[in-house]
């Protein structure tokens, strides 16, 4: 594959989570980039986070990624494709909306504004109400019990603790913005694929299907894996979705084109 691939991690994670997918793609000739968002602020959970973390927003992350896309294009001479997971799936949607990339894959993505199941609607209303009364959590340290039960449930037990301990602090403002981050699918002019894991307890497959339905009108595709949960890229059998996502990208890139960097206006979120 000649098109470079930008892989975007999720909340409380770093680019290291893509180790399996990165190796899989690189052995097939792809140039892969797995940056960690704002690493100076999003520090290890074993460290004390800087105060600046609380000011980070999703728009900051989008700007970070737009800079990364430009760097990749300048380095390779090619516009990258993007694969995003969880929060990274929402950020990948933002890049797709801006047509900054040639194709986009959203794995267990955080849902864009307006997409809710009854359960998530109640959850976000409760979060926003709590914030209104001053109970906002400015910086978030992942909770081991929640992560082990909701995020890593399909990962072998022997691997779960290491995955948790590799996590980082996250911005509470970013988490709050998940409630209603708008994406206009009518602006998406590139091929997109949405991927769900049936065993996902954090971003349920039912919610991911609704996100996929949003993109049906612009030709978006959908895959669901019954044996996988939220940590799809490292769970047993990860090779199957990696292979099918790679093959989808190969087909998608044959029909995709975006303007060169010099022809595109810069429009930060």
Protein Blocks (a to p, Z undefined) as FASTA:
>chain_A
ZZdcdddddehiafklmmmmmmmmmmnopacddddehkllmgcfkbccdfklmmpcfklm
mmmmmmmmmmmmmmnopacddddehjlmmmmmmmmmnopafbdcdehiacdehiacfklm
mmmmmmmmmmmnopacfbacddfklmmmmmmmmgcfklmmmmmmmpccddfklmmmmmop
ccdfklpcbdcdddddfklcklgfklmmmmmmmmmmnopacdddfkbcfklmlgghklmm
mmmmmmmmmmmmmmgccddfklpccddZZ
